[in-house]
Amino acid sequence: MAVFERNGFWYIDFYAGSRRIRERVGCSKGEAKKALFVRQAQIAQGRFDFRPRLSVPTFQDFARRYEEYARANKRGFHNEQYRIRQLVELFGKRRLSDLITWDAEKFKAELSKSVKPATVNRLLGNVKNMLTMAVKWNVLQQNPFAGVKLLPVPTMLERILGDEEEPKLLEACDRVRAPYLHPIVNLALNTGMRKGEIFSLHWSQVDLGNHLIHIQNAKTEYGERRIPMNDTVFGLLSKLQKCRHGDLIFPSHRKTGEKFRDVKTAFRRAVSLSGIRHIRFHDLRHTFATRLVRAGVDLITVQHLLGHAKITMTARYAHTLADDKIAAVKRLDRAPFGSLPDPNRTPEAISPEVAEGSKVLPVNALGL
């Protein structure tokens, strides 16, 4: 048994019974030695399962099988299928057994030159999950990308829509040629629903009689909730119901029977036309939560309305109250108070008129 290097990669060479096996590990001699030690232990314990190279599918072939699984089991498959196509372009003809950790690191480095870290992480998370399923389905013995870390993503500051900005944004939504943009934005501001929850909303989830919206098939079990309608939402949905087409509240205008996909470009255009500072669609959800907290609504209620799994996710909105308190105290810096009296001045004499009308109280009456 040995390790050796060829063309910049390290390999392990060992025997399983009478069969000689060579495997490529990576760019590190230390990793190769560790891999060889693992193989020796597996062989000694009878846990080594040799699979001929030709029995392991290419990434492209495995992706077809994974797509069938994802289409039937994953709610976000529509977005995921585009990422799978990108991954097939990168790893398509490689056999799964040929993939090593360095492939993922190289993939991260190359892709980060042209796209943002969050995009790289979504693709990396996708391929790691695919290889995890390959292990689960006994196609691979282990996931070569399991220990690969995601890229650090800069934290984006939450932006709250001001009261004076809201009418400007809604008016701009009407000027953009995009179906449903105005009601979608208004619904987000007044319910705190996620974009995906809004696009997936069916009339069967809307109870106009009791002024309730029932969120179903949410990201988590905590996401399934009932949201009361205020007058704005009730009026909006009542108007949409008069011209409904099928059970989807926001159906696609391109593909019959499918839901509306996204308003990213249209929303960005409306923000630009409105003249307000940059704001993301998800910030409308932050605005809803912040307005509730400022109105005195307790955090537990806000948690349930937002569908947060943990109160710690909602607790960040408590900073709103702290900011309001700081702003209130700072008003004292600008308040036009008169000058304070001199503590060393001589008190003025009491006028006879006041003295005549005064009444001498006994000491006991003062409680002394």
MODA-V388109 format. One line per field, one symbol per residue. psi: psi as a letter, one per 30 degrees, with the letter a starting at -180 (. if undefined). burial: # if it has 9 or more other C-alpha atoms within 8 Angstrom, else .. A space follows every 10 residues. Layout:
psi->???
burial->???
This chain:
psi->klklkkhfkk lkjlkjbgkk kkkkeagkee eeeeeeeeee eeeefggkjk kkeffkllee eeeeeeeeee effkegeeee feeeeeeeee gefkkeffkl eeeeeeeeee effflleeee eeeeeeeeee feeeeeggel eljfgegkll kkkkkkkkkk kleffeeeee eeeffkikkg eeeeeeeeff fgkleeeefg klfffkieeg hkkjklhlel fffjlkkkka eeeeeeeeee ffhljafkei lkfejkfllk elgeeeeeee eeefgllkkl effeeeeeee eeeffgklee eeeeefgkek ffeffffffe eeeeeeeeef ffffkillkk kkfglkkkkk leeeeeflkk klefffg.
burial->..#.#...## #####..... ...####.#. ###.##..#. .##....... .....##### ###..##.## #.....#..# #.##..##.. ##.###..## #..##..#.. ##....#..# #.######.# ##.##....# ..###..... ........## #...##.### ####.#.... ##.####### #####.#### ##..###... #####..#.. .######.#. ..##.#.#.# .......### ##......## .....##### ##.#.#.... #.######## .###..#.#. .########. #.###.##.# #......... .......... .......... .......... ........
